[in-house]
Amino acid sequence: MLAAACSGVAHAAQLPLQRAKLLLPPCDSWQSGQVYTAGQYVLHSNQAWRAKWWTRNEAPGGNAVWEARPAGECTPGNGGGEGGSVPTRAQVRADEQAKTASAVFQSVRASVRTLDNASVEAVRPGRSDNPANVRRVERILAATDWEVLFPQRHASYSYANFLQAIAKFPAVCGDQAGGRDADAICRKTLATQFAHFAQETGAHDPSSAIPQWRQGLYYLREAGCSEDGAACTYNAECAPGTWQGQTWPCGKQADGSWKKYFGRGAKQLSYNYNYGPFSDAMYGTVRTLLDNPERVADSWLNLASAVFFFVYPQPPKPSMLHIVDGSWQANAADRAAGISAGYGATIHIINGGIECGHGYDKPQALNRIAYYREMAAYLGVPIAAGEVLNCAGMQPFPAAGAGALQIYWEQDWSWGSNWPDGRSYACKLVGYQTPYSALKAGDYEKCVEKYFDIVLQ
């Protein structure tokens, strides 16, 4: 992502609420006991009235609190609009649009867009109507190459499943703007992903006649884990009292116990707070995979879960996609932390807490580097002399780094004059995970409704 990514999004978050200027303020019937503040309109005795200051239990007429106004200044029963008590849905949507208008934010949103599942499930090897990014992958990686690279894979990791996983995310191996070589970026994308597959789900059998870089996709489920076993529950965050349990409510077994969210698929997706967002991206609801986590092992989702991880940023970490395609470039804060674009940064994203920043190369990182060199050679990916392949000298991604994107909504606690009660009726962009994603349509409205206890009209 561009070096100005963080500041660009933050600036967008400060834009004022965009109100619909042509809407008249509401003037509902005056109610005894209700608080009215300066500027609010009411109807009383067939007359429109506007409050001069705070008032309660003072009926319009016969006092100095209310001034009579022409009926055309307000709209009976509107309930919103300029000067109204709460914003309308249209105004909230305009506010969201203003806060997400930056080129950086739009680039991130475009990188995580998805294809509908009906079109994904229609994808087949060699089909002429396959999406453009799938056809590019087929030109670069034939079914026979899949067999060569993953001869020990679990049968569920099929070439057809991989093509469907790619189809779900059109930005992966998609066309490139600005004269960038889409085929070269696609080859590097595949080499990067496959090297990580070999480490994450490889057999790691040194006695095999097949070299370890070609032993990837061996494990479909986390070793020792099964849907009906007693081990590997991975559901401590299911407690309804936690915000994770409320945002991604866990499914239950027939006996009333929680479903188990142990590692499944090529990325070994784990925990309800990862199954829920992945389900939302795949199906538009968190419920599907929280209720049926086994689908991450038993369908094309076993590979789509890894592609999902590849395209989604994890602030302050950028997405691996944007490192590979060159969209992300280290800024001064990143460079001070020893981080630069290259394969080493993708190791840092996937497992930096364990494998990076120790001053020497950990065994896992050495594996990944060796696997990447082999995959790159097979797929015709040149490795530049200056590319940093390891992460031994990389400190954690900094809060001021180029990947520190604000992609979640949080309550805006500020006060202002937009609305008579002084509250903002707005949410703001933040860089830490909340229940509301700025990359998901409708979440901004949910955020406003939740934190200000209103129903948008």
C-alpha positions in Angstrom: 0.0 0.0 0.0 1.2 3.6 -0.6 3.3 5.1 2.1 0.5 7.7 2.8 -2.1 5.0 3.3 -2.6 5.5 7.0 -2.8 9.3 6.9 -5.0 9.2 3.8 -7.7 7.1 5.4 -7.5 8.9 8.7 -8.0 12.2 6.9 -11.1 10.8 5.2 -12.5 9.9 8.6 -12.6 13.5 9.7 -14.9 14.7 6.9 -18.1 16.3 8.2 -21.4 14.6 8.0 -22.9 15.1 4.6 -26.5 16.0 5.1 -29.3 16.2 2.6 -29.7 19.9 2.3 -33.1 19.8 0.6 -34.9 17.9 3.4 -37.1 20.0 5.7 -36.9 19.5 9.5 -39.6 17.4 11.1 -42.4 18.9 13.1 -44.3 16.2 15.0 -47.0 17.0 17.5 -45.8 18.6 20.7 -45.6 16.1 23.6 -45.8 17.0 27.3 -42.7 15.7 29.2 -40.5 15.5 26.1 -37.3 17.6 26.0 -36.9 20.0 23.1 -33.8 22.0 22.4 -33.1 25.2 20.4 -34.1 24.9 16.8 -36.5 22.0 17.1 -40.0 22.3 15.5 -43.3 21.0 16.7 -47.0 21.2 15.7 -49.4 22.5 18.3 -53.0 23.9 17.9 -52.5 23.6 14.1 -49.5 25.9 14.2 -45.8 25.2 13.6 -43.5 26.4 16.4 -39.7 26.5 16.8 -38.0 26.3 20.2 -35.7 29.2 21.2 -33.9 27.2 23.9 -34.1 24.0 26.0 -37.7 23.4 27.2 -39.9 20.7 28.8 -43.5 20.8 29.8 -44.0 24.3 28.4 -46.7 24.2 25.7 -46.2 26.4 22.7 -48.1 29.7 22.8 -48.4 32.2 25.7 -44.7 32.0 26.6 -41.3 33.2 25.3 -39.9 29.7 24.7 -41.6 29.1 21.4 -41.9 31.2 18.3 -44.6 30.7 15.7 -43.3 29.8 12.3 -44.8 29.3 8.8 -46.0 25.7 8.2 -43.8 25.4 5.1 -40.6 25.5 7.2 -41.0 21.9 8.5 -42.5 18.6 7.5 -45.1 16.9 9.8 -44.1 13.4 10.7 -40.7 13.4 8.9 -38.7 12.3 11.9 -35.3 13.3 10.4 -33.5 15.7 8.0 -31.8 19.0 8.5 -32.3 20.1 12.1 -34.0 16.8 12.9 -33.5 14.6 16.0 -31.5 11.8 14.2 -30.0 11.4 10.7 -31.8 9.5 7.9 -30.4 6.4 6.3 -29.5 8.4 3.2 -27.5 10.9 5.3 -25.7 8.1 7.1 -24.8 6.5 3.8 -23.5 9.8 2.5 -21.3 10.1 5.7 -19.9 6.6 5.0 -19.2 7.4 1.4 -17.3 10.6 2.5 -15.2 8.6 5.0 -14.2 5.9 2.5 -13.6 8.0 -0.6 -9.8 7.9 -0.5 -8.0 6.2 -3.3 -6.1 4.0 -0.8 -9.3 2.7 0.8 -11.0 2.1 -2.6 -7.9 0.1 -3.6 -8.2 -2.1 -0.6 -12.0 -2.6 -1.1 -11.4 -3.6 -4.7 -8.7 -6.1 -3.7 -11.2 -8.1 -1.4 -14.2 -8.1 -3.7 -15.8 -11.4 -4.3 -17.7 -13.3 -7.1 -21.1 -14.7 -6.3 -21.1 -18.4 -5.3 -23.2 -19.6 -8.2 -20.6 -18.3 -10.7 -17.8 -19.7 -8.6 -19.4 -23.2 -8.5 -19.8 -23.2 -12.2 -16.1 -23.0 -12.7 -14.5 -26.1 -14.2 -11.0 -26.8 -15.6 -10.9 -25.8 -19.3 -14.4 -24.2 -19.3 -14.4 -21.3 -21.8 -16.6 -19.2 -19.6 -14.4 -19.3 -16.6 -13.6 -15.8 -15.2 -10.6 -14.0 -16.6 -8.4 -14.5 -13.5 -9.1 -18.3 -13.6 -8.2 -18.5 -17.3 -4.9 -16.8 -16.5 -4.1 -19.3 -13.8 -5.0 -22.2 -16.1 -2.5 -20.8 -18.7 0.2 -20.6 -16.1 -0.6 -23.7 -14.0 -2.2 -26.7 -15.8 -3.8 -29.7 -14.0 -0.6 -31.7 -14.7 1.4 -29.0 -12.9 -0.9 -29.3 -9.9 -0.1 -33.0 -9.8 3.6 -32.4 -10.0 3.6 -29.8 -7.3 1.3 -31.5 -4.8 1.6 -35.3 -5.4 1.0 -36.1 -1.7 -2.0 -33.8 -1.3 -5.2 -34.9 0.4 -7.7 -35.8 -2.2 -10.0 -33.0 -1.2 -7.4 -30.4 -2.4 -8.4 -30.8 -6.1 -7.3 -28.6 -9.0 -10.9 -27.8 -9.6 -11.3 -26.6 -6.0 -8.2 -24.4 -6.4 -9.7 -22.8 -9.6 -12.9 -22.1 -7.7 -11.0 -20.6 -4.8 -9.2 -18.2 -7.3 -12.6 -17.4 -9.0 -14.0 -16.2 -5.7 -11.5 -13.4 -5.5 -11.2 -11.6 -8.9 -8.3 -9.5 -7.8 -6.1 -12.6 -7.4 -4.3 -13.1 -10.8 -6.6 -10.4 -12.2 -5.7 -7.8 -14.7 -3.3 -5.0 -13.6 -3.4 -1.3 -14.2 -0.4 1.0 -14.8 1.4 -1.3 -17.3 2.2 -3.9 -14.7 2.7 -7.5 -16.0 -0.4 -9.4 -14.8 1.1 -12.8 -15.8 4.3 -12.1 -13.9 2.4 -11.0 -10.8 0.2 -14.1 -11.0 3.2 -16.4 -11.2 4.7 -14.7 -8.1 1.4 -15.0 -6.3 1.2 -18.7 -7.0 4.8 -19.3 -5.9 4.2 -17.4 -2.7 1.0 -19.2 -1.8 2.4 -22.6 -2.7 5.5 -22.2 -0.6 3.4 -21.3 2.4 1.1 -24.3 1.7 4.2 -26.5 1.9 5.0 -25.2 5.3 1.5 -24.9 6.8 0.1 -28.3 5.6 3.1 -30.2 4.3 3.9 -33.8 5.3 7.5 -32.7 6.2 8.8 -36.2 5.7 12.6 -36.0 5.0 12.6 -39.8 4.3 10.2 -39.5 1.3 11.5 -39.7 -2.2 9.4 -36.6 -2.9 11.2 -33.4 -1.8 9.6 -31.5 1.0 8.8 -28.5 -1.2 6.4 -30.8 -3.1 4.8 -32.3 0.0 2.3 -29.5 0.5 -1.5 -29.8 1.1 -1.0 -33.1 3.0 -3.1 -32.2 6.0 -6.8 -31.3 5.6 -7.5 -31.0 9.3 -5.2 -30.0 12.1 -3.2 -33.1 13.1 -5.1 -35.0 15.9 -8.3 -33.1 15.4 -11.7 -34.3 14.2 -15.3 -33.1 14.3 -16.4 -35.9 16.7 -13.3 -36.2 18.9 -12.8 -34.8 22.4 -9.7 -32.8 21.6 -9.1 -29.5 19.7 -12.2 -27.6 20.8 -10.8 -24.1 19.9 -14.0 -22.5 21.3 -12.9 -20.4 24.4 -14.0 -17.3 22.6 -17.5 -18.7 22.2 -18.6 -17.3 25.6 -21.7 -15.1 25.0 -20.3 -12.5 27.4 -17.3 -11.7 25.1 -17.7 -9.4 22.1 -16.2 -12.0 19.9 -18.9 -14.5 21.0 -21.6 -11.9 20.4 -20.3 -10.8 17.0 -19.5 -14.4 15.8 -21.8 -16.5 17.9 -20.7 -20.1 17.8 -22.8 -23.0 16.6 -23.7 -25.9 18.8 -23.5 -29.6 18.6 -26.5 -31.9 19.1 -25.5 -32.3 22.8 -25.5 -28.5 23.3 -21.7 -28.1 23.3 -20.0 -25.6 21.1 -18.9 -26.5 17.6 -15.1 -26.8 17.2 -13.1 -24.3 15.3 -9.7 -26.1 15.0 -7.5 -25.7 11.9 -9.0 -26.7 8.6 -8.0 -26.2 5.0 -4.8 -25.0 3.3 -4.4 -22.1 5.7 -5.6 -24.1 8.8 -8.3 -21.6 9.6 -8.9 -21.5 13.3 -11.2 -19.9 15.9 -14.7 -18.5 15.6 -13.4 -14.9 15.0 -11.8 -16.2 11.8 -14.5 -18.6 10.7 -17.1 -15.8 11.2 -15.5 -13.2 8.9 -14.6 -15.9 6.4 -18.2 -17.1 6.4 -19.4 -13.5 5.9 -17.1 -13.0 2.9 -18.2 -16.3 1.3 -21.9 -16.3 2.1 -22.9 -12.8 3.4 -23.6 -14.2 6.8 -21.5 -15.4 9.7 -23.9 -18.2 10.5 -23.1 -20.6 7.6 -19.6 -21.6 8.7 -20.1 -21.0 12.4 -22.8 -23.6 12.3 -21.0 -25.8 9.7 -17.2 -25.3 10.2 -16.6 -28.7 8.6 -17.3 -27.1 5.2 -13.9 -25.4 5.4 -12.4 -28.9 5.0 -15.0 -30.6 2.8 -15.5 -28.2 -0.1 -13.7 -25.7 -2.3 -13.5 -23.5 0.8 -10.5 -25.7 1.9 -8.4 -23.6 -0.6 -10.6 -20.4 -0.6 -9.8 -20.0 3.1 -6.1 -19.6 2.2 -6.9 -17.1 -0.6 -9.1 -15.2 1.7 -6.1 -14.8 4.1 -3.9 -13.8 1.2 -6.1 -10.9 0.1 -7.3 -9.5 3.5 -5.1 -6.9 5.3 -4.6 -7.3 9.1 -3.7 -3.8 10.2 -1.0 -2.8 10.8 0.0 -5.6 8.5 -0.8 -5.1 4.8 -2.3 -8.0 2.7 0.1 -10.5 1.2 -1.6 -9.7 -2.2 -0.5 -6.0 -1.9 3.1 -7.0 -1.1 3.3 -9.3 -4.1 1.7 -7.0 -6.6 3.7 -4.0 -5.5 0.7 -1.9 -4.1 2.3 -1.8 -0.7 5.6 0.0 -0.3 7.4 0.4 3.0 7.3 3.9 4.5 9.9 5.4 7.0 8.3 3.6 10.0 8.4 0.3 8.2 12.0 0.7 7.2 12.9 1.7 10.8 11.4 -1.7 11.8 13.6 -3.5 9.2 10.6 -4.3 7.0 10.7 -4.1 3.2 8.7 -5.5 0.3 9.6 -9.1 -0.6 8.9 -12.7 0.3 10.2 -12.2 3.9 7.4 -9.7 4.6 4.8 -12.4 3.7 6.4 -14.7 6.3 6.1 -11.8 8.7 2.4 -11.6 7.9 1.6 -15.2 8.2 3.6 -16.1 11.3 5.8 -13.2 12.3 5.3 -13.6 16.1 7.1 -16.9 16.0 9.4 -16.9 13.0 10.6 -13.3 12.7 12.6 -10.6 14.5 14.9 -13.0 16.4 18.1 -11.9 14.6 18.5 -15.3 13.0 16.5 -17.5 10.7 14.1 -19.8 12.5 13.8 -23.4 11.0 10.2 -22.7 9.8 11.3 -19.6 8.0 14.2 -21.4 6.4 11.8 -24.0 5.2 9.5 -21.4 3.6 12.5 -19.7 1.9 13.7 -23.0 0.5 10.2 -23.9 -0.7 9.8 -20.5 -2.3 13.0 -20.7 -4.2 11.9 -24.1 -5.7 8.3 -22.9 -6.5 9.7 -19.8 -8.1 12.1 -21.8 -10.2 9.3 -24.1 -11.3 6.9 -21.3 -12.1 9.4 -19.1 -13.9 9.5 -16.3 -11.2 12.8 -14.4 -11.1 14.1 -13.5 -7.7 15.7 -10.1 -7.7 19.1 -9.9 -6.1 17.9 -7.3 -3.6 14.7 -9.0 -2.5 14.7 -9.8 1.2 13.5 -13.4 1.5 13.9 -13.8 5.3 12.4 -11.9 8.2 15.1 -12.4 10.9 15.7 -8.7 11.2 12.1 -7.5 11.0 10.4 -6.1 14.1 6.6 -6.1 14.4 4.7 -4.0 11.8 4.5 -0.5 13.3 1.4 1.4 14.1 2.6 4.2 11.8 3.5 1.9 8.9 2.1 1.9 5.5 -0.1 -1.1 6.3 -1.7 0.5 9.3 -5.0 0.9 7.5 -8.2 1.9 9.3 -10.8 -0.6 8.0 -13.1 -1.0 11.0 -15.9 1.1 12.4 -16.0 2.3 16.0 -18.4 4.7 17.8 -17.6 8.3 17.3 -17.9 9.8 20.8 -17.4 13.4 19.6 -20.1 16.0 20.2 -21.2 18.7 17.7 -24.0 20.9 16.4 -25.3 18.7 13.6 -28.2 17.3 15.7 -30.2 19.0 18.5 -29.0 16.6 21.2 -25.4 17.3 20.4 -24.4 13.7 19.7 -22.5 12.8 16.5 -24.7 10.0 15.3 -21.6 8.7 13.4 -19.0 6.1 13.6 -15.3 6.5 12.8 -12.6 4.5 11.1 -10.1 2.7 13.3 -7.3 0.3 12.7 -8.2 -2.4 15.3 -10.8 -5.1 14.8 -14.4 -4.4 15.9 -17.7 -6.0 15.0 -18.1 -3.7 12.0 -16.0 -3.9 8.9 -15.6 -0.8 6.7 -15.1 -3.3 3.8 -18.6 -4.7 4.2 -21.6 -3.0 2.8 -24.2 -2.1 5.5 -21.8 -2.3 8.5 -21.6 1.5 8.9 -25.3 1.8 9.2 -25.4 -1.1 11.8 -22.6 0.7 13.7 -24.6 3.9 13.9 -27.8 2.1 14.9 -26.1 0.0 17.5 -24.2 2.8 19.3 -26.9 5.4 19.1 -29.8 3.1 19.7 -31.8 4.3 16.7 -33.5 2.7 13.7 -32.6 4.5 10.5 -35.4 5.5 8.2 
